[in-house]
Amino acid sequence: MSTKKSDVVQIKNPKSGKYVKIDRSKGKIISHKKSEGPYKGVPVARKKKK
């Protein structure tokens, strides 16, 4: 039951200012970072262009 690396992304929580890891395939938050800065080796999700 392992997820592919491409299914996991990170985004910045605007309220707390910390980064959150999200599993795209399940649509759930995996973990949130307590320290400052982004996770290493995890792609940052970008807004889709229309």
N, CA, C and O atoms as a GROMACS GRO file, in nm:
protein
  200
    1MET      N    1   0.083  -0.120   0.000
    1MET     CA    2   0.000   0.000   0.000
    1MET      C    3   0.087   0.125   0.000
    1MET      O    4   0.076   0.208   0.090
    2SER      N    5   0.171   0.138  -0.098
    2SER     CA    6   0.255   0.257  -0.108
    2SER      C    7   0.204   0.349  -0.217
    2SER      O    8   0.149   0.303  -0.318
    3THR      N    9   0.220   0.479  -0.198
    3THR     CA   10   0.176   0.575  -0.297
    3THR      C   11   0.292   0.616  -0.384
    3THR      O   12   0.407   0.615  -0.340
    4LYS      N   13   0.264   0.650  -0.507
    4LYS     CA   14   0.368   0.696  -0.599
    4LYS      C   15   0.412   0.834  -0.555
    4LYS      O   16   0.334   0.910  -0.497
    5LYS      N   17   0.537   0.867  -0.584
    5LYS     CA   18   0.588   1.000  -0.547
    5LYS      C   19   0.512   1.110  -0.619
    5LYS      O   20   0.496   1.220  -0.564
    6SER      N   21   0.464   1.082  -0.741
    6SER     CA   22   0.394   1.186  -0.817
    6SER      C   23   0.257   1.218  -0.759
    6SER      O   24   0.200   1.323  -0.788
    7ASP      N   25   0.202   1.128  -0.677
    7ASP     CA   26   0.071   1.150  -0.617
    7ASP      C   27   0.078   1.237  -0.491
    7ASP      O   28  -0.025   1.281  -0.441
    8VAL      N   29   0.198   1.262  -0.440
    8VAL     CA   30   0.213   1.340  -0.318
    8VAL      C   31   0.270   1.477  -0.354
    8VAL      O   32   0.375   1.488  -0.418
    9VAL      N   33   0.198   1.582  -0.312
    9VAL     CA   34   0.242   1.719  -0.336
    9VAL      C   35   0.232   1.798  -0.206
    9VAL      O   36   0.175   1.750  -0.108
   10GLN      N   37   0.288   1.917  -0.206
   10GLN     CA   38   0.278   2.003  -0.088
   10GLN      C   39   0.224   2.139  -0.128
   10GLN      O   40   0.250   2.188  -0.237
   11ILE      N   41   0.150   2.198  -0.036
   11ILE     CA   42   0.102   2.334  -0.056
   11ILE      C   43   0.122   2.410   0.075
   11ILE      O   44   0.137   2.350   0.181
   12LYS      N   45   0.121   2.541   0.065
   12LYS     CA   46   0.137   2.625   0.184
   12LYS      C   47   0.000   2.660   0.238
   12LYS      O   48  -0.087   2.708   0.164
   13ASN      N   49  -0.020   2.637   0.366
   13ASN     CA   50  -0.145   2.672   0.432
   13ASN      C   51  -0.146   2.823   0.455
   13ASN      O   52  -0.060   2.874   0.527
   14PRO      N   53  -0.241   2.895   0.396
   14PRO     CA   54  -0.240   3.041   0.409
   14PRO      C   55  -0.265   3.091   0.551
   14PRO      O   56  -0.218   3.200   0.587
   15LYS      N   57  -0.337   3.014   0.632
   15LYS     CA   58  -0.365   3.060   0.769
   15LYS      C   59  -0.245   3.043   0.861
   15LYS      O   60  -0.209   3.134   0.935
   16SER      N   61  -0.182   2.924   0.857
   16SER     CA   62  -0.071   2.899   0.948
   16SER      C   63   0.064   2.938   0.889
   16SER      O   64   0.159   2.963   0.962
   17GLY      N   65   0.073   2.942   0.754
   17GLY     CA   66   0.198   2.974   0.690
   17GLY      C   67   0.293   2.856   0.682
   17GLY      O   68   0.407   2.872   0.640
   18LYS      N   69   0.248   2.738   0.721
   18LYS     CA   70   0.329   2.616   0.717
   18LYS      C   71   0.289   2.531   0.596
   18LYS      O   72   0.184   2.552   0.536
   19TYR      N   73   0.374   2.435   0.561
   19TYR     CA   74   0.348   2.348   0.447
   19TYR      C   75   0.274   2.222   0.490
   19TYR      O   76   0.293   2.172   0.601
   20VAL      N   77   0.188   2.172   0.399
   20VAL     CA   78   0.106   2.054   0.423
   20VAL      C   79   0.128   1.958   0.308
   20VAL      O   80   0.129   1.999   0.192
   21LYS      N   81   0.147   1.828   0.339
   21LYS     CA   82   0.163   1.725   0.236
   21LYS      C   83   0.027   1.665   0.207
   21LYS      O   84  -0.046   1.628   0.299
   22ILE      N   85  -0.008   1.654   0.076
   22ILE     CA   86  -0.138   1.602   0.034
   22ILE      C   87  -0.119   1.485  -0.061
   22ILE      O   88  -0.035   1.490  -0.151
   23ASP      N   89  -0.197   1.378  -0.040
   23ASP     CA   90  -0.200   1.264  -0.131
   23ASP      C   91  -0.308   1.292  -0.233
   23ASP      O   92  -0.427   1.289  -0.199
   24ARG      N   93  -0.271   1.318  -0.357
   24ARG     CA   94  -0.368   1.354  -0.461
   24ARG      C   95  -0.465   1.241  -0.492
   24ARG      O   96  -0.583   1.266  -0.514
   25SER      N   97  -0.416   1.116  -0.495
   25SER     CA   98  -0.502   1.004  -0.534
   25SER      C   99  -0.614   0.981  -0.433
   25SER      O  100  -0.726   0.946  -0.471
   26LYS      N  101  -0.585   1.001  -0.305
   26LYS     CA  102  -0.687   0.983  -0.201
   26LYS      C  103  -0.758   1.113  -0.167
   26LYS      O  104  -0.868   1.112  -0.112
   27GLY      N  105  -0.694   1.225  -0.199
   27GLY     CA  106  -0.753   1.355  -0.167
   27GLY      C  107  -0.747   1.387  -0.020
   27GLY      O  108  -0.834   1.457   0.032
   28LYS      N  109  -0.646   1.336   0.049
   28LYS     CA  110  -0.636   1.357   0.194
   28LYS      C  111  -0.501   1.419   0.232
   28LYS      O  112  -0.401   1.404   0.161
   29ILE      N  113  -0.502   1.489   0.344
   29ILE     CA  114  -0.380   1.546   0.399
   29ILE      C  115  -0.303   1.435   0.469
   29ILE      O  116  -0.358   1.364   0.553
   30ILE      N  117  -0.176   1.420   0.433
   30ILE     CA  118  -0.092   1.316   0.493
   30ILE      C  119  -0.029   1.368   0.622
   30ILE      O  120  -0.038   1.304   0.727
   31SER      N  121   0.036   1.486   0.612
   31SER     CA  122   0.102   1.541   0.729
   31SER      C  123   0.118   1.692   0.713
   31SER      O  124   0.104   1.746   0.603
   32HIS      N  125   0.148   1.756   0.824
   32HIS     CA  126   0.176   1.899   0.819
   32HIS      C  127   0.310   1.923   0.887
   32HIS      O  128   0.348   1.851   0.980
   33LYS      N  129   0.379   2.024   0.841
   33LYS     CA  130   0.514   2.052   0.890
   33LYS      C  131   0.508   2.149   1.008
   33LYS      O  132   0.439   2.250   1.003
   34LYS      N  133   0.581   2.116   1.111
   34LYS     CA  134   0.582   2.202   1.230
   34LYS      C  135   0.687   2.312   1.218
   34LYS      O  136   0.668   2.421   1.272
   35SER      N  137   0.797   2.283   1.148
   35SER     CA  138   0.902   2.384   1.133
   35SER      C  139   0.879   2.466   1.006
   35SER      O  140   0.792   2.434   0.925
   36GLU      N  141   0.957   2.570   0.990
   36GLU     CA  142   0.944   2.660   0.875
   36GLU      C  143   1.001   2.596   0.749
   36GLU      O  144   1.086   2.508   0.756
   37GLY      N  145   0.952   2.642   0.634
   37GLY     CA  146   1.007   2.599   0.506
   37GLY      C  147   0.937   2.478   0.449
   37GLY      O  148   0.864   2.408   0.519
   38PRO      N  149   0.960   2.453   0.320
   38PRO     CA  150   0.894   2.341   0.252
   38PRO      C  151   0.963   2.208   0.279
   38PRO      O  152   1.077   2.204   0.326
   39TYR      N  153   0.893   2.098   0.247
   39TYR     CA  154   0.951   1.965   0.255
   39TYR      C  155   1.055   1.951   0.145
   39TYR      O  156   1.040   2.010   0.038
   40LYS      N  157   1.159   1.873   0.169
   40LYS     CA  158   1.261   1.848   0.067
   40LYS      C  159   1.217   1.730  -0.018
   40LYS      O  160   1.170   1.629   0.034
   41GLY      N  161   1.232   1.744  -0.150
   41GLY     CA  162   1.203   1.634  -0.241
   41GLY      C  163   1.056   1.613  -0.272
   41GLY      O  164   1.021   1.515  -0.338
   42VAL      N  165   0.969   1.702  -0.225
   42VAL     CA  166   0.826   1.691  -0.253
   42VAL      C  167   0.786   1.810  -0.340
   42VAL      O  168   0.810   1.924  -0.303
   43PRO      N  169   0.724   1.784  -0.457
   43PRO     CA  170   0.688   1.896  -0.546
   43PRO      C  171   0.580   1.985  -0.486
   43PRO      O  172   0.490   1.938  -0.416
   44VAL      N  173   0.592   2.114  -0.514
   44VAL     CA  174   0.493   2.212  -0.469
   44VAL      C  175   0.382   2.220  -0.573
   44VAL      O  176   0.410   2.239  -0.692
   45ALA      N  177   0.258   2.204  -0.531
   45ALA     CA  178   0.145   2.211  -0.622
   45ALA      C  179   0.126   2.354  -0.669
   45ALA      O  180   0.132   2.447  -0.589
   46ARG      N  181   0.103   2.372  -0.796
   46ARG     CA  182   0.080   2.503  -0.854
   46ARG      C  183  -0.066   2.514  -0.899
   46ARG      O  184  -0.131   2.412  -0.924
   47LYS      N  185  -0.116   2.635  -0.909
   47LYS     CA  186  -0.251   2.655  -0.960
   47LYS      C  187  -0.254   2.624  -1.108
   47LYS      O  188  -0.161   2.656  -1.181
   48LYS      N  189  -0.363   2.560  -1.153
   48LYS     CA  190  -0.377   2.527  -1.294
   48LYS      C  191  -0.410   2.651  -1.374
   48LYS      O  192  -0.490   2.735  -1.331
   49LYS      N  193  -0.350   2.662  -1.490
   49LYS     CA  194  -0.382   2.774  -1.579
   49LYS      C  195  -0.504   2.737  -1.660
   49LYS      O  196  -0.518   2.623  -1.704
   50LYS      N  197  -0.592   2.834  -1.680
   50LYS     CA  198  -0.715   2.806  -1.755
   50LYS      C  199  -0.695   2.818  -1.904
   50LYS      O  200  -0.789   2.797  -1.980
   0.00000   0.00000   0.00000
